[in-house]
Amino acid sequence: MRLVLRFDGQDVQEFVLDKEIINIGRTAKNDIVIDNLAVSSLHACVHNSNDDFILEDMGSTNGTFVNDNKVDRHTLKNSDIITVGKHQLVFFSESSTTSADAEIEPDDSEATVMMSADFQQQLQNELSKSKTVTQTLQKRQEKKSFWGKIKAMLGLG
């Protein structure tokens, strides 16, 4: 069983579902990391239950969708499209893999994904937006800390 991460119609990365629980989210603690502000820190998980793969939303802010329907819990079927933020994860069951696919499938640890120049530009734009938002939030936090200190010194806070 595997999930293929897609962004803007382009395959970005493939993940083999070789653990009992696969966490999906924005932070590095997750098995599948999707660096997008629309994705919660721990957004969803996929777990193996008696050879069924169950997708569960983990209380995400923006929700988890399967085939354009919002779900809290869903038993995945071959070719289901999971939408998390601006990204899609396509579920493929082992039975859908042909012998030809198996022959050309690269080892996950050394797989390289070829991205078009347009896609690379889109990723760069997303990263720039993310950095700008992060910098703005950091500046706001610094101001809060500064004003918090001033108010405390003046006995106003």
N, C-alpha and C positions, 0 to 999 in steps of 0.2 A: 504494500500500500504506500502511496506517496501523495504529496501535495506539491503543486507547481505554483510558485508565486508569480503573479503577473501584475504589471503596472502599465496602464495605457495600452493594453492589448499586446504587450511584449512579455515573453517569458523572461523572468529575471533570475530565478533560482529554483532548484528542486530539493525537496526534503523527503527522505525516506522515513516512514512512520515505524521506527524500529524500537520505540520505547512505549511503556504502558501509558504514559501521559506526556503529551506534547503541548507546551505552553506557547501561546501566541500573544505578542504585545510589543510595546515600544521600547522597553528597557532591555539592556544586555543580559538580564537574568533569564530571559525567555529562550526557548529552543528555536522559535521562529521570530526574528526581530524585524519589525516593520517600523522604520524611522519616519513617522508621519504624525503630526500633532493631532490628527483625527483619530488616532489609535490610542487606546488606553494603555497604561503601564502594563497591566495584565488584562488583556482584552477578552481572550477566549482560550479554550483548551480542547484538545481532541484526545479522547482516551479509548483504549481498546477494552471492549466488554464482550467476552464470549465471541470473539472474531467479528464483532460489529464495531465500527468506529463511530463514536458519539461525539458530536461537536456541542460544546456548552459555552454560552456567553457567560463571562465572569462578572457581570454587573457593569459592563462597559458604558461609558458616557454616550457614545453614538450608536450603539447596537451592533449586532452581528446579523448578517443576512445570508440566506441560502437561496439561490435562484430568485433573487429579488424579494424574498419574503423574510421579514424580521423573525428571528428565532431566539428562544432561550435555550432550547435543547433540540438536537436533530440527529437522527441516525443517517450517516452519510451513505450515498449511493454513487456508483461510478459516474463521473463527469459532473457531479454537483459543483456549483460555483459559489464559493464562500466570499462574501464581500466584507472587508474590514477597512474602514476609512476609504481611501482612494485606491486600495489594492484588492486584487482577487487572488484567492487560492483555489485551484482546481483539484478536486479529489479524484485520484485514479486508483481503482482496486487492482490487485495483482492479476485477476482474470482478464483485465482489459489490455494487459501488456502482451504484445505479440512476440514471437521469437525474434523477429527482425529488430523490434525495439530493444530487446534485451541485449542483442549483440552490439548495438551502437551506443548504449547507455554508458556514460562515463562514470568512473569511480567518483562518488560524491566528494571525497576529501580533496580531489585535485581537479574538479570540474571548473571549466572556464566558460563564462557566458559572454557571447559576442553581442554587444549593444550597438545599435545604429547611432550615428552622430546626433540625430534628432532626439533620440531617447537619452543619450548622455547629457544633452543640453537641458532637457526637461528635469533630469535628476539634479543637475547643478542648480537649476532655478529653484527647485524644491528645497535643496540644502541651504541656499542663500536666504530663502524666506524663513526657514527654520532658525537659522543663525540670527537673523534680524529680530525675530520674535523672542528668542532666548536672550539676546542682548538687551532688548527693551524691558523684559521682565526682570533681568538682573539689575538694571538701572533703577527700576521702580522699587525693587527690594532694598537697594542701597539707600535710596531717598527715604524710604520708610524707616530704615535703621537710623539714619542721620537725624530725621525729624523726631523720631522716638527718643533719641538721646537728648536732643535740645529740649523737648517738652519735659523730660524727666529732670534735666538740670534746672529748669525754670519752675518745677513743681506743678506742671500742668497735666502731666500724664500719669 
